[in-house]
Amino acid sequence: MATRRGDTLIFSDPPVIASHAAVGGKKEGEGPLAAGFDELRADNSFGQSGWEAAEAELQLRAARLCLKKAQITEKEVSLVLAGDLQAQCTASNYAMRALGIPYAGLFGACSTMAEALGLGAALCSAGMADGLLAMSSSHFCAAERQFRTPLSYGAVRTPTAQWTATAAGACLLRPTGPGVGIRAVTFGRVQDYQIKDINNMGAAMAPAAAATLLHYLRDTHSEPQDFDAIYTGDLGHVGSQLFRELLAAEGLLLKNHVDCGCILYDAEAQSVKSGGSGAGCCAAVLCAHILPRLERGTQKRLLFLATGALMSQTTFLQKESIPAIAHLVELWAPKKEGTA
């Protein structure tokens, strides 16, 4: 079971991430993290007739690869927690139609992967699930059509804009056993700094990331230097700078901050402006880069802090500001045999 301290759940017996998988598209295959993906496709349609169906297939592939790596079948999974950026979580809904596993859909925008991990860890810790899939995805073409303009329009991207990842990540959680430990979870509170520019998600989400991290540090009496890295996702280059400035104003100078949106692509060589974004961005970086580093022992203890902009295409057209949220998960390297 977990103990609650402020906004943070602390697990005395940490649930574990027993296996994980990441699937990406063409641009992800050309980026610096390509080698860590389990599957990459040069064709972003994934054999489907539309972008929305392509994302459902993308997420389905990540789930099946994750289960294959764990050497289990769908029948051995208690529950799936999944979400995406499409209206009503369409990609997840259609992927789950094919899997046939009990499913609860989540929407936290780009924070969905951390939300799924946090809720999944709580359910596993309480004995309510054994074999739980936490996953999320996004698709560049589906997101552009929904939130901005169709690709054929040829709109010019602003310097603050981010590139929605065509990617998915899936993690299999268990109450105990070998794997990366989930030691704590902090669920965030919605923040709204009155940003209205849909091409500047980093500025909208940076305050939420800072607020959740500050709550976690106060709840656990921790310091940023206690961790090998603090990974945010996906603030991009603009949002990351704002995030560090907000924390500096609170007296915290981060020297171990890494943003998933900044490392998925080579911003200059791949023309992604401020970096990557999307519910699949930090999910894929988690599964292709962060978890393998913990498993190898390159890093021992870190924070995964995923951020999400909670607007819709309707609220954007109504000139509403963009509320944002961030959820935090504390991850530990797997225990070595013979250690407590």
C-alpha positions as CSV (number, residue, x, y, z in Angstrom):
1,M,0.0,0.0,0.0
2,A,1.0,3.6,-0.4
3,T,1.3,6.4,2.2
4,R,0.1,9.8,1.3
5,R,2.3,12.8,2.1
6,G,0.7,16.0,0.8
7,D,0.1,15.5,-2.9
8,T,2.5,12.6,-3.1
9,L,1.9,8.8,-2.8
10,I,5.0,6.9,-1.4
11,F,5.1,3.2,-2.0
12,S,6.9,1.2,0.8
13,D,6.9,-1.8,-1.5
14,P,7.3,-0.3,-5.0
15,P,5.4,-1.7,-7.9
16,V,7.6,-2.4,-10.9
17,I,7.8,-1.8,-14.6
18,A,8.4,-5.4,-15.7
19,S,8.7,-4.7,-19.4
20,H,8.3,-1.9,-21.9
21,A,8.2,-1.1,-25.6
22,A,8.4,1.9,-27.9
23,V,7.3,2.2,-31.5
24,G,7.9,5.2,-33.7
25,G,7.6,6.6,-37.2
26,K,9.9,8.0,-39.9
27,K,11.1,11.1,-38.1
28,E,11.7,9.3,-34.8
29,G,13.8,6.8,-36.8
30,E,16.0,9.6,-38.0
31,G,16.5,11.1,-34.5
32,P,19.2,10.5,-31.9
33,L,17.2,8.0,-29.9
34,A,16.4,5.7,-32.8
35,A,18.5,2.8,-31.6
36,G,16.4,2.4,-28.5
37,F,13.0,1.9,-30.2
38,D,11.6,-1.6,-30.5
39,E,10.1,-0.9,-33.9
40,L,10.4,2.0,-36.4
41,R,8.4,2.5,-39.6
42,A,9.4,4.6,-42.5
43,D,5.7,4.7,-43.5
44,N,3.7,6.8,-41.0
45,S,0.4,5.3,-42.3
46,F,1.3,2.0,-40.6
47,G,-0.6,0.2,-43.4
48,Q,-3.8,2.0,-42.6
49,S,-6.1,4.2,-44.8
50,G,-6.1,7.2,-42.4
51,W,-4.0,9.0,-39.8
52,E,-6.3,8.2,-37.0
53,A,-6.4,4.5,-37.8
54,A,-2.6,4.7,-38.1
55,E,-2.2,5.9,-34.6
56,A,-4.5,3.1,-33.3
57,E,-2.2,0.6,-35.1
58,L,0.9,2.3,-33.6
59,Q,-0.4,2.0,-30.1
60,L,-1.5,-1.6,-30.7
61,R,1.9,-2.6,-31.9
62,A,3.5,-1.0,-28.8
63,A,1.2,-3.0,-26.5
64,R,1.8,-6.3,-28.3
65,L,5.6,-5.8,-28.3
66,C,5.5,-5.0,-24.6
67,L,3.5,-8.2,-23.8
68,K,5.8,-10.3,-26.1
69,K,8.9,-9.0,-24.3
70,A,7.2,-10.0,-21.0
71,Q,6.4,-13.4,-22.5
72,I,2.7,-13.1,-21.6
73,T,-0.6,-13.0,-23.5
74,E,-3.5,-10.5,-23.4
75,K,-5.4,-12.9,-21.1
76,E,-2.8,-12.3,-18.3
77,V,-3.3,-8.5,-18.2
78,S,-5.8,-7.2,-15.6
79,L,-6.3,-3.7,-17.0
80,V,-5.1,-1.2,-19.6
81,L,-4.7,2.5,-18.8
82,A,-4.2,4.4,-22.1
83,G,-4.8,7.7,-23.7
84,D,-3.9,9.9,-26.7
85,L,-4.5,13.3,-28.2
86,Q,-7.4,12.4,-30.5
87,A,-10.9,13.5,-29.5
88,Q,-12.4,11.1,-27.0
89,C,-9.1,9.1,-27.0
90,T,-10.1,7.5,-30.3
91,A,-6.7,5.9,-31.0
92,S,-6.7,4.1,-27.6
93,N,-10.4,3.1,-28.0
94,Y,-9.8,1.4,-31.3
95,A,-6.5,-0.2,-30.2
96,M,-8.3,-1.7,-27.2
97,R,-11.1,-3.0,-29.5
98,A,-8.4,-5.3,-31.0
99,L,-6.8,-6.2,-27.7
100,G,-10.0,-7.1,-25.8
101,I,-8.5,-6.3,-22.3
102,P,-10.4,-4.4,-19.5
103,Y,-9.7,-0.8,-20.3
104,A,-9.9,2.6,-18.7
105,G,-9.3,5.6,-21.0
106,L,-7.3,8.5,-19.8
107,F,-6.8,12.0,-21.1
108,G,-4.0,14.1,-19.7
109,A,-2.7,15.3,-23.1
110,C,1.1,15.0,-23.2
111,S,1.1,14.1,-19.4
112,T,-1.0,10.9,-20.1
113,M,2.0,8.4,-19.7
114,A,2.9,9.7,-16.2
115,E,-0.8,9.7,-15.3
116,A,-1.2,6.1,-16.4
117,L,2.0,5.0,-14.6
118,G,0.9,6.8,-11.4
119,L,-2.6,5.3,-11.4
120,G,-1.3,1.9,-12.4
121,A,1.2,1.9,-9.6
122,A,-1.5,2.8,-7.1
123,L,-3.8,0.0,-8.3
124,C,-1.0,-2.6,-8.3
125,S,0.2,-1.5,-4.8
126,A,-3.4,-1.9,-3.5
127,G,-3.7,-5.4,-4.9
128,M,-6.3,-4.4,-7.5
129,A,-4.3,-5.3,-10.6
130,D,-1.5,-7.8,-11.5
131,G,-0.3,-7.2,-15.0
132,L,-1.4,-3.7,-15.9
133,L,-0.5,-1.9,-19.2
134,A,0.1,1.8,-19.0
135,M,0.5,3.4,-22.4
136,S,0.0,6.5,-24.6
137,S,0.5,7.6,-28.2
138,S,0.4,10.5,-30.6
139,H,0.6,11.0,-34.4
140,F,1.9,14.1,-36.0
141,C,-0.6,14.1,-38.9
142,A,-3.6,13.3,-36.8
143,A,-2.7,16.0,-34.3
144,E,-2.0,18.7,-36.9
145,R,-5.4,18.0,-38.6
146,Q,-7.2,18.2,-35.2
147,F,-5.5,21.1,-33.5
148,R,-4.0,23.2,-36.3
149,T,-4.3,22.9,-40.0
150,P,-4.2,20.0,-42.5
151,L,-0.8,19.2,-43.8
152,S,-1.7,20.2,-47.3
153,Y,-2.3,23.7,-46.1
154,G,1.4,24.3,-45.8
155,A,1.3,26.6,-42.8
156,V,4.6,28.1,-41.6
157,R,5.7,26.9,-38.2
158,T,6.6,29.5,-35.6
159,P,10.0,29.2,-33.6
160,T,8.0,28.3,-30.4
161,A,6.1,25.4,-32.1
162,Q,6.8,21.8,-31.3
163,W,6.6,18.7,-33.5
164,T,4.1,16.1,-32.3
165,A,5.8,12.7,-32.2
166,T,4.5,9.8,-34.2
167,A,5.2,7.4,-31.4
168,A,3.8,5.2,-28.7
169,G,5.2,3.7,-25.4
170,A,3.8,0.9,-23.3
171,C,4.8,-0.4,-19.9
172,L,3.7,-3.5,-18.1
173,L,3.3,-2.9,-14.3
174,R,3.3,-5.6,-11.6
175,P,3.0,-5.3,-7.8
176,T,6.3,-7.0,-7.2
177,G,9.2,-8.7,-9.0
178,P,12.1,-7.7,-11.2
179,G,12.0,-4.4,-12.9
180,V,12.3,-0.6,-12.5
181,G,10.7,0.4,-9.2
182,I,8.0,3.1,-9.0
183,R,8.8,4.6,-5.6
184,A,6.5,7.7,-5.5
185,V,3.9,9.5,-7.5
186,T,2.7,13.1,-7.4
187,F,-0.5,14.0,-9.2
188,G,-0.5,17.6,-10.4
189,R,-2.9,20.4,-10.0
190,V,-4.1,22.4,-13.0
191,Q,-2.2,25.6,-13.7
192,D,-3.2,28.4,-16.0
193,Y,-0.9,31.3,-16.7
194,Q,-3.2,32.8,-19.4
195,I,-1.2,31.6,-22.4
196,K,-3.4,31.5,-25.5
197,D,-0.9,30.7,-28.3
198,I,-1.5,27.2,-29.5
199,N,1.9,27.2,-31.1
200,N,3.7,27.8,-27.7
201,M,2.8,24.8,-25.6
202,G,6.1,25.0,-23.7
203,A,5.1,28.3,-22.1
204,A,1.7,27.0,-21.2
205,M,3.0,23.8,-19.5
206,A,6.2,25.1,-17.8
207,P,4.3,26.5,-14.7
208,A,2.6,23.1,-14.2
209,A,5.9,21.3,-14.3
210,A,7.4,23.7,-11.8
211,A,4.4,23.5,-9.5
212,T,4.3,19.7,-9.4
213,L,8.0,19.4,-8.9
214,L,7.9,21.9,-6.0
215,H,5.0,19.9,-4.4
216,Y,7.0,16.7,-4.7
217,L,10.2,18.1,-3.2
218,R,8.3,19.6,-0.2
219,D,6.3,16.4,0.4
220,T,9.4,14.2,0.4
221,H,11.9,16.6,1.8
222,S,14.1,16.0,-1.3
223,E,16.5,18.2,-3.2
224,P,17.0,18.2,-7.0
225,Q,20.6,17.0,-6.6
226,D,19.3,13.7,-5.0
227,F,18.5,12.5,-8.5
228,D,20.6,11.4,-11.4
229,A,18.2,13.3,-13.7
230,I,14.9,15.1,-13.7
231,Y,13.2,14.3,-17.0
232,T,10.3,16.6,-18.1
233,G,8.1,16.0,-21.1
234,D,7.4,17.7,-23.3
235,L,8.4,21.3,-22.7
236,G,10.7,21.7,-25.7
237,H,13.5,24.2,-25.7
238,V,11.4,27.2,-25.0
239,G,9.4,25.6,-22.2
240,S,12.5,24.1,-20.6
241,Q,14.2,27.5,-20.3
242,L,11.0,28.9,-18.7
243,F,10.8,25.9,-16.4
244,R,14.3,26.5,-15.1
245,E,13.7,30.2,-14.7
246,L,10.5,29.5,-12.6
247,L,12.5,27.2,-10.4
248,A,15.4,29.6,-10.1
249,A,13.0,32.2,-8.8
250,E,12.2,29.7,-6.0
251,G,15.9,29.3,-5.2
252,L,16.4,26.0,-7.1
253,L,19.1,25.8,-9.8
254,L,18.6,22.6,-11.8
255,K,21.8,21.1,-13.2
256,N,20.3,17.7,-14.0
257,H,17.2,18.6,-16.0
258,V,16.6,16.8,-19.3
259,D,13.5,17.3,-21.5
260,C,12.1,14.5,-23.5
261,G,11.0,16.9,-26.2
262,C,14.6,18.2,-26.5
263,I,16.2,14.8,-26.9
264,L,13.8,12.8,-29.2
265,Y,14.9,14.9,-32.2
266,D,17.9,16.9,-33.3
267,A,16.0,20.2,-33.4
268,E,18.2,21.9,-35.9
269,A,18.9,19.0,-38.3
270,Q,15.3,17.8,-38.2
271,S,13.6,21.2,-38.4
272,V,11.4,20.7,-35.4
273,K,11.7,24.3,-34.1
274,S,11.3,24.1,-30.3
275,G,11.5,20.2,-30.1
276,G,9.1,17.3,-29.8
277,S,5.7,17.0,-28.1
278,G,2.7,14.8,-28.0
279,A,1.4,12.1,-25.7
280,G,3.7,9.6,-27.5
281,C,6.8,11.7,-27.1
282,C,7.6,11.3,-23.4
283,A,6.1,7.8,-23.5
284,A,8.5,6.7,-26.3
285,V,11.5,8.5,-24.7
286,L,10.6,6.7,-21.4
287,C,10.5,3.3,-23.0
288,A,13.3,3.7,-25.5
289,H,15.8,5.7,-23.5
290,I,15.0,6.3,-19.8
291,L,14.0,2.8,-18.6
292,P,17.0,1.1,-20.4
293,R,19.4,3.5,-18.6
294,L,17.9,2.5,-15.3
295,E,18.0,-1.2,-16.2
296,R,21.7,-0.9,-17.2
297,G,22.5,1.0,-14.0
298,T,23.7,4.1,-15.8
299,Q,21.2,6.0,-13.7
300,K,19.9,4.8,-10.3
301,R,17.2,7.3,-9.3
302,L,15.3,9.8,-11.3
303,L,12.1,11.8,-11.7
304,F,9.8,11.5,-14.8
305,L,7.6,14.6,-14.9
306,A,5.2,14.6,-17.9
307,T,3.3,17.8,-18.8
308,G,0.1,18.2,-20.7
309,A,-1.8,21.2,-22.2
310,L,-5.5,20.6,-21.5
311,M,-7.2,22.6,-24.2
312,S,-9.4,21.3,-27.0
313,Q,-10.0,22.4,-30.6
314,T,-13.2,24.0,-29.4
315,T,-11.7,26.0,-26.4
316,F,-8.9,27.2,-28.7
317,L,-11.4,28.6,-31.2
318,Q,-13.3,30.3,-28.4
319,K,-10.0,32.1,-27.5
320,E,-9.8,30.5,-24.1
321,S,-6.4,30.3,-22.3
322,I,-4.6,27.0,-22.1
323,P,-4.7,25.2,-18.7
324,A,-1.9,22.7,-18.1
325,I,-1.0,19.9,-15.7
326,A,2.0,17.8,-14.8
327,H,2.3,14.4,-13.1
328,L,5.5,13.1,-11.5
329,V,6.8,9.5,-11.1
330,E,9.9,8.7,-9.1
331,L,11.8,5.7,-10.7
332,W,14.5,3.6,-9.2
333,A,16.9,1.2,-10.9
334,P,16.0,-2.5,-10.4
335,K,17.3,-4.2,-7.3
336,K,20.3,-6.4,-7.8
337,E,19.9,-10.0,-6.7
338,G,20.7,-10.5,-3.0
339,T,19.9,-6.8,-2.0
340,A,17.1,-5.7,0.2
